[in-house]
Amino acid sequence: MIQNFASTIAHKRVSLAWVMRFKARHHDALISKCATAMDATRYAANSYIKYKLHFDLLHGKMEEHEIQPHNSYNMDKKDFMIGVIRRRRSLPPSGWISKVDNNFSSSLR
C-alpha cells in the first residue's frame, strides 16, 4: 500500500527498497493492523486517482441536489454502515427489498 501511494505521489514506481527505508525512517509514526481480506475488485480500485474521481463526483452531486454533509450516510449497495459493524449478521438491500415487496403484496389480499 505504501508503494502504491508513494508511486502515485512521485508519478513513477518506487522500489521495494525505498519502501523498506521509508518504513525504517517512520516506524514510530506508522501503524499496522490486520484487516479482513479485500476482494479483487476493491483491490483493483485502490488508487488515488480513482478515489479522487469518486469524491469529486460525490461532492458535485451533493452540491447539485443541495445535500448537506450532515444528511449523508455511510451506505452502499452491498450493506449498511460498512466498516462500523464488524462480523455481525446484516441484511443487504436485496433481502429487505424483496421482503418488503412480499409483505406489502400479501397485506393487499
C-alpha positions as CSV (number, residue, x, y, z in Angstrom):
1,M,0.0,0.0,0.0
2,I,2.8,2.4,0.8
3,Q,4.4,1.6,-2.5
4,N,1.1,2.4,-4.3
5,F,0.6,5.7,-2.6
6,A,4.2,6.8,-2.9
7,S,4.3,5.8,-6.6
8,T,1.1,7.9,-7.2
9,I,2.6,10.9,-5.5
10,A,6.0,10.5,-7.3
11,H,4.4,9.8,-10.7
12,K,6.8,6.9,-11.0
13,R,7.1,3.4,-9.5
14,V,9.1,3.4,-6.2
15,S,11.2,0.4,-5.4
16,L,10.6,-2.1,-2.5
17,A,14.0,-0.9,-1.1
18,W,12.6,2.6,-1.0
19,V,9.5,1.3,0.9
20,M,11.7,-0.5,3.4
21,R,13.8,2.6,4.0
22,F,10.7,4.7,4.4
23,K,9.2,2.2,6.9
24,A,12.5,2.2,8.9
25,R,12.6,6.0,9.0
26,H,9.0,6.4,10.0
27,H,8.4,3.3,12.1
28,D,7.2,5.3,15.1
29,A,4.5,7.1,13.0
30,L,3.3,4.1,11.1
31,I,0.6,1.8,12.5
32,S,0.0,-1.7,11.1
33,K,-3.3,-3.5,11.7
34,C,-4.7,-6.8,10.4
35,A,-7.8,-6.3,8.3
36,T,-10.2,-8.6,6.6
37,A,-9.4,-9.7,3.1
38,M,-10.2,-7.3,0.3
39,D,-11.8,-8.7,-2.8
40,A,-10.1,-8.4,-6.2
41,T,-12.5,-5.6,-7.4
42,R,-11.7,-3.4,-4.4
43,Y,-8.0,-4.1,-4.7
44,A,-8.0,-3.0,-8.3
45,A,-9.9,0.2,-7.4
46,N,-7.3,1.2,-4.8
47,S,-5.7,4.2,-6.4
48,Y,-5.5,7.9,-5.6
49,I,-6.9,8.9,-9.0
50,K,-10.0,6.6,-8.6
51,Y,-10.7,7.9,-5.1
52,K,-10.4,11.5,-6.2
53,L,-12.7,10.9,-9.1
54,H,-15.2,9.2,-6.8
55,F,-15.2,12.0,-4.2
56,D,-15.3,14.8,-6.8
57,L,-18.4,13.2,-8.3
58,L,-19.9,12.7,-4.9
59,H,-19.4,16.3,-3.9
60,G,-20.7,17.5,-7.2
61,K,-23.9,15.5,-6.8
62,M,-24.3,16.7,-3.2
63,E,-24.0,20.3,-4.4
64,E,-26.3,19.7,-7.4
65,H,-29.0,18.3,-5.1
66,E,-28.3,20.6,-2.2
67,I,-27.5,17.7,0.2
68,Q,-25.8,18.9,3.4
69,P,-22.9,16.8,4.7
70,H,-24.8,16.0,7.9
71,N,-27.6,14.4,5.8
72,S,-25.2,11.9,4.1
73,Y,-24.8,8.4,5.4
74,N,-22.3,5.6,5.1
75,M,-24.2,3.2,2.9
76,D,-23.6,1.4,-0.4
77,K,-25.4,-1.2,-2.4
78,K,-23.7,-4.0,-0.5
79,D,-24.6,-3.4,3.1
80,F,-25.3,-0.7,5.7
81,M,-22.6,1.2,7.6
82,I,-19.6,-0.5,6.0
83,G,-16.7,-0.6,8.4
84,V,-18.7,0.2,11.5
85,I,-20.3,-3.1,12.3
86,R,-17.8,-6.0,12.4
87,R,-18.7,-9.6,11.8
88,R,-22.3,-9.3,12.5
89,R,-25.3,-10.6,10.6
90,S,-26.6,-7.9,8.3
91,L,-29.3,-7.6,5.7
92,P,-28.3,-6.5,2.3
93,P,-30.8,-4.4,0.3
94,S,-31.8,-7.3,-1.9
95,G,-33.0,-9.2,1.1
96,W,-35.1,-6.4,2.7
97,I,-36.5,-5.1,-0.6
98,S,-37.9,-8.4,-1.6
99,K,-39.3,-9.0,1.9
100,V,-41.0,-5.6,1.9
101,D,-42.4,-6.3,-1.5
102,N,-43.8,-9.7,-0.4
103,N,-45.3,-8.3,2.8
104,F,-46.9,-5.4,1.0
105,S,-48.4,-7.7,-1.6
106,S,-49.8,-10.1,1.0
107,S,-51.3,-7.3,3.0
108,L,-53.3,-6.2,-0.1
109,R,-55.0,-9.6,-0.4
